[in-house]
Amino acid sequence: MQSEKAQKLMRLGITPGARVKVIRFAPFHGPVQIEVRGTFLAVRLADAARIQLDLKEYK
């Protein structure tokens, strides 16, 4: 069973296969701004660390 935090990230559109783009990091360990499926989100740094990425170069 997935944790509540993992389920919340999935409800926000961060699902397997979704393309996630890091826009900026806030100073002092603040939130990370990301873009997922055309939507900009601010995610706590601890929650962003839970996102598993398969890094590929997109053109």
N, CA, C and O atoms as CSV, one atom per row, in Angstrom:
chain,resi,resn,atom,element,x,y,z
A,1,MET,N,N,0.843,-1.188,0.000
A,1,MET,CA,C,0.000,0.000,0.000
A,1,MET,C,C,0.884,1.246,0.000
A,1,MET,O,O,1.914,1.293,0.672
A,2,GLN,N,N,0.469,2.243,-0.757
A,2,GLN,CA,C,1.241,3.472,-0.863
A,2,GLN,C,C,0.961,4.378,0.319
A,2,GLN,O,O,-0.126,4.358,0.897
A,3,SER,N,N,1.964,5.175,0.669
A,3,SER,CA,C,1.792,6.125,1.756
A,3,SER,C,C,0.847,7.248,1.329
A,3,SER,O,O,0.588,7.444,0.142
A,4,GLU,N,N,0.342,7.975,2.317
A,4,GLU,CA,C,-0.548,9.105,2.012
A,4,GLU,C,C,0.163,10.146,1.165
A,4,GLU,O,O,-0.432,10.725,0.256
A,5,LYS,N,N,1.446,10.387,1.461
A,5,LYS,CA,C,2.194,11.391,0.690
A,5,LYS,C,C,2.352,10.961,-0.754
A,5,LYS,O,O,2.232,11.783,-1.663
A,6,ALA,N,N,2.621,9.677,-0.977
A,6,ALA,CA,C,2.741,9.180,-2.351
A,6,ALA,C,C,1.414,9.309,-3.080
A,6,ALA,O,O,1.387,9.687,-4.251
A,7,GLN,N,N,0.324,9.004,-2.412
A,7,GLN,CA,C,-1.002,9.131,-3.020
A,7,GLN,C,C,-1.317,10.583,-3.353
A,7,GLN,O,O,-1.911,10.869,-4.392
A,8,LYS,N,N,-0.918,11.504,-2.471
A,8,LYS,CA,C,-1.163,12.925,-2.728
A,8,LYS,C,C,-0.387,13.389,-3.956
A,8,LYS,O,O,-0.926,14.122,-4.785
A,9,LEU,N,N,0.869,12.971,-4.082
A,9,LEU,CA,C,1.659,13.336,-5.256
A,9,LEU,C,C,1.013,12.802,-6.525
A,9,LEU,O,O,1.012,13.477,-7.555
A,10,MET,N,N,0.466,11.597,-6.458
A,10,MET,CA,C,-0.192,11.027,-7.631
A,10,MET,C,C,-1.463,11.788,-7.978
A,10,MET,O,O,-1.771,11.968,-9.156
A,11,ARG,N,N,-2.210,12.242,-6.963
A,11,ARG,CA,C,-3.417,13.043,-7.231
A,11,ARG,C,C,-3.057,14.380,-7.879
A,11,ARG,O,O,-3.864,14.952,-8.611
A,12,LEU,N,N,-1.852,14.876,-7.614
A,12,LEU,CA,C,-1.399,16.130,-8.218
A,12,LEU,C,C,-0.919,15.942,-9.659
A,12,LEU,O,O,-0.560,16.910,-10.330
A,13,GLY,N,N,-0.914,14.690,-10.129
A,13,GLY,CA,C,-0.520,14.421,-11.508
A,13,GLY,C,C,0.863,13.836,-11.646
A,13,GLY,O,O,1.312,13.573,-12.761
A,14,ILE,N,N,1.551,13.626,-10.541
A,14,ILE,CA,C,2.887,13.045,-10.586
A,14,ILE,C,C,2.718,11.530,-10.542
A,14,ILE,O,O,2.758,10.904,-9.483
A,15,THR,N,N,2.529,10.972,-11.721
A,15,THR,CA,C,2.260,9.544,-11.868
A,15,THR,C,C,3.365,8.917,-12.726
A,15,THR,O,O,4.114,9.636,-13.388
A,16,PRO,N,N,3.471,7.588,-12.719
A,16,PRO,CA,C,4.484,6.949,-13.565
A,16,PRO,C,C,4.342,7.394,-15.018
A,16,PRO,O,O,3.248,7.381,-15.583
A,17,GLY,N,N,5.452,7.781,-15.602
A,17,GLY,CA,C,5.472,8.222,-16.988
A,17,GLY,C,C,5.263,9.706,-17.182
A,17,GLY,O,O,5.464,10.215,-18.285
A,18,ALA,N,N,4.862,10.420,-16.133
A,18,ALA,CA,C,4.644,11.865,-16.256
A,18,ALA,C,C,5.991,12.572,-16.375
A,18,ALA,O,O,6.956,12.215,-15.698
A,19,ARG,N,N,6.038,13.559,-17.229
A,19,ARG,CA,C,7.259,14.354,-17.402
A,19,ARG,C,C,7.246,15.465,-16.349
A,19,ARG,O,O,6.299,16.248,-16.268
A,20,VAL,N,N,8.296,15.520,-15.559
A,20,VAL,CA,C,8.421,16.502,-14.481
A,20,VAL,C,C,9.591,17.414,-14.797
A,20,VAL,O,O,10.699,16.948,-15.061
A,21,LYS,N,N,9.342,18.713,-14.771
A,21,LYS,CA,C,10.394,19.696,-15.051
A,21,LYS,C,C,10.592,20.551,-13.809
A,21,LYS,O,O,9.638,21.134,-13.294
A,22,VAL,N,N,11.827,20.629,-13.326
A,22,VAL,CA,C,12.139,21.486,-12.179
A,22,VAL,C,C,12.283,22.913,-12.696
A,22,VAL,O,O,13.065,23.180,-13.607
A,23,ILE,N,N,11.522,23.819,-12.105
A,23,ILE,CA,C,11.566,25.222,-12.508
A,23,ILE,C,C,12.550,25.995,-11.636
A,23,ILE,O,O,13.419,26.698,-12.150
A,24,ARG,N,N,12.414,25.866,-10.308
A,24,ARG,CA,C,13.344,26.554,-9.402
A,24,ARG,C,C,13.266,25.959,-8.006
A,24,ARG,O,O,12.288,25.318,-7.620
A,25,PHE,N,N,14.335,26.200,-7.271
A,25,PHE,CA,C,14.408,25.810,-5.869
A,25,PHE,C,C,14.311,27.071,-5.024
A,25,PHE,O,O,14.998,28.051,-5.311
A,26,ALA,N,N,13.484,27.072,-4.003
A,26,ALA,CA,C,13.413,28.196,-3.080
A,26,ALA,C,C,14.627,28.143,-2.148
A,26,ALA,O,O,15.136,27.062,-1.853
A,27,PRO,N,N,15.082,29.290,-1.693
A,27,PRO,CA,C,16.236,29.287,-0.788
A,27,PRO,C,C,15.906,28.693,0.575
A,27,PRO,O,O,14.741,28.567,0.954
A,28,PHE,N,N,16.957,28.332,1.301
A,28,PHE,CA,C,16.846,27.848,2.680
A,28,PHE,C,C,15.985,26.595,2.796
A,28,PHE,O,O,15.169,26.479,3.711
A,29,HIS,N,N,16.167,25.661,1.872
A,29,HIS,CA,C,15.442,24.383,1.883
A,29,HIS,C,C,13.929,24.559,1.780
A,29,HIS,O,O,13.164,23.782,2.350
A,30,GLY,N,N,13.511,25.583,1.051
A,30,GLY,CA,C,12.088,25.827,0.839
A,30,GLY,C,C,11.550,24.899,-0.233
A,30,GLY,O,O,12.227,23.952,-0.633
A,31,PRO,N,N,10.345,25.160,-0.700
A,31,PRO,CA,C,9.731,24.269,-1.694
A,31,PRO,C,C,10.422,24.328,-3.054
A,31,PRO,O,O,11.163,25.261,-3.364
A,32,VAL,N,N,10.155,23.308,-3.840
A,32,VAL,CA,C,10.660,23.198,-5.203
A,32,VAL,C,C,9.489,23.468,-6.132
A,32,VAL,O,O,8.421,22.874,-5.978
A,33,GLN,N,N,9.683,24.360,-7.094
A,33,GLN,CA,C,8.628,24.600,-8.078
A,33,GLN,C,C,8.879,23.671,-9.252
A,33,GLN,O,O,9.969,23.655,-9.824
A,34,ILE,N,N,7.849,22.889,-9.609
A,34,ILE,CA,C,7.951,21.958,-10.726
A,34,ILE,C,C,6.779,22.179,-11.680
A,34,ILE,O,O,5.767,22.786,-11.330
A,35,GLU,N,N,6.950,21.671,-12.882
A,35,GLU,CA,C,5.860,21.680,-13.856
A,35,GLU,C,C,5.544,20.233,-14.205
A,35,GLU,O,O,6.431,19.466,-14.578
A,36,VAL,N,N,4.282,19.871,-14.080
A,36,VAL,CA,C,3.814,18.530,-14.398
A,36,VAL,C,C,2.531,18.654,-15.201
A,36,VAL,O,O,1.565,19.264,-14.741
A,37,ARG,N,N,2.513,18.087,-16.386
A,37,ARG,CA,C,1.314,18.086,-17.230
A,37,ARG,C,C,0.737,19.492,-17.448
A,37,ARG,O,O,-0.479,19.685,-17.462
A,38,GLY,N,N,1.652,20.481,-17.618
A,38,GLY,CA,C,1.227,21.849,-17.879
A,38,GLY,C,C,0.798,22.630,-16.653
A,38,GLY,O,O,0.345,23.767,-16.781
A,39,THR,N,N,0.928,22.055,-15.475
A,39,THR,CA,C,0.547,22.718,-14.228
A,39,THR,C,C,1.790,22.957,-13.386
A,39,THR,O,O,2.635,22.072,-13.250
A,40,PHE,N,N,1.900,24.149,-12.825
A,40,PHE,CA,C,3.019,24.476,-11.955
A,40,PHE,C,C,2.631,24.179,-10.515
A,40,PHE,O,O,1.563,24.575,-10.049
A,41,LEU,N,N,3.516,23.478,-9.820
A,41,LEU,CA,C,3.272,23.085,-8.439
A,41,LEU,C,C,4.459,23.487,-7.578
A,41,LEU,O,O,5.596,23.513,-8.049
A,42,ALA,N,N,4.192,23.799,-6.320
A,42,ALA,CA,C,5.245,23.987,-5.327
A,42,ALA,C,C,5.162,22.798,-4.386
A,42,ALA,O,O,4.138,22.569,-3.743
A,43,VAL,N,N,6.247,22.048,-4.314
A,43,VAL,CA,C,6.280,20.815,-3.539
A,43,VAL,C,C,7.362,20.954,-2.470
A,43,VAL,O,O,8.468,21.419,-2.747
A,44,ARG,N,N,7.028,20.547,-1.249
A,44,ARG,CA,C,8.035,20.593,-0.186
A,44,ARG,C,C,9.249,19.776,-0.604
A,44,ARG,O,O,9.125,18.758,-1.285
A,45,LEU,N,N,10.405,20.231,-0.192
A,45,LEU,CA,C,11.643,19.566,-0.572
A,45,LEU,C,C,11.630,18.100,-0.147
A,45,LEU,O,O,12.081,17.238,-0.903
A,46,ALA,N,N,11.123,17.804,1.046
A,46,ALA,CA,C,11.062,16.417,1.525
A,46,ALA,C,C,10.151,15.565,0.642
A,46,ALA,O,O,10.443,14.393,0.401
A,47,ASP,N,N,9.055,16.142,0.161
A,47,ASP,CA,C,8.156,15.396,-0.725
A,47,ASP,C,C,8.757,15.244,-2.126
A,47,ASP,O,O,8.595,14.205,-2.765
A,48,ALA,N,N,9.451,16.282,-2.596
A,48,ALA,CA,C,10.094,16.205,-3.911
A,48,ALA,C,C,11.148,15.102,-3.923
A,48,ALA,O,O,11.367,14.464,-4.952
A,49,ALA,N,N,11.790,14.879,-2.803
A,49,ALA,CA,C,12.813,13.831,-2.716
A,49,ALA,C,C,12.208,12.436,-2.872
A,49,ALA,O,O,12.931,11.480,-3.152
A,50,ARG,N,N,10.912,12.311,-2.699
A,50,ARG,CA,C,10.233,11.014,-2.832
A,50,ARG,C,C,9.931,10.665,-4.290
A,50,ARG,O,O,9.583,9.523,-4.590
A,51,ILE,N,N,10.058,11.627,-5.189
A,51,ILE,CA,C,9.745,11.406,-6.599
A,51,ILE,C,C,10.922,10.682,-7.251
A,51,ILE,O,O,12.046,11.185,-7.258
A,52,GLN,N,N,10.652,9.503,-7.793
A,52,GLN,CA,C,11.689,8.738,-8.477
A,52,GLN,C,C,11.697,9.144,-9.946
A,52,GLN,O,O,10.657,9.178,-10.602
A,53,LEU,N,N,12.878,9.448,-10.442
A,53,LEU,CA,C,13.009,9.925,-11.809
A,53,LEU,C,C,13.819,8.967,-12.657
A,53,LEU,O,O,14.745,8.312,-12.178
A,54,ASP,N,N,13.455,8.900,-13.914
A,54,ASP,CA,C,14.243,8.218,-14.928
A,54,ASP,C,C,14.740,9.340,-15.828
A,54,ASP,O,O,13.995,9.839,-16.671
A,55,LEU,N,N,15.979,9.732,-15.654
A,55,LEU,CA,C,16.496,10.902,-16.360
A,55,LEU,C,C,16.779,10.577,-17.812
A,55,LEU,O,O,17.533,9.659,-18.134
A,56,LYS,N,N,16.155,11.354,-18.675
A,56,LYS,CA,C,16.358,11.223,-20.123
A,56,LYS,C,C,16.521,12.623,-20.675
A,56,LYS,O,O,15.993,13.589,-20.125
A,57,GLU,N,N,17.231,12.717,-21.729
A,57,GLU,CA,C,17.408,14.013,-22.371
A,57,GLU,C,C,16.286,14.205,-23.391
A,57,GLU,O,O,16.103,13.383,-24.289
A,58,TYR,N,N,15.541,15.293,-23.242
A,58,TYR,CA,C,14.458,15.601,-24.181
A,58,TYR,C,C,14.895,16.727,-25.091
A,58,TYR,O,O,15.559,17.669,-24.658
A,59,LYS,N,N,14.527,16.629,-26.329
A,59,LYS,CA,C,14.881,17.669,-27.303
A,59,LYS,C,C,13.685,18.517,-27.604
A,59,LYS,O,O,13.775,19.450,-28.402
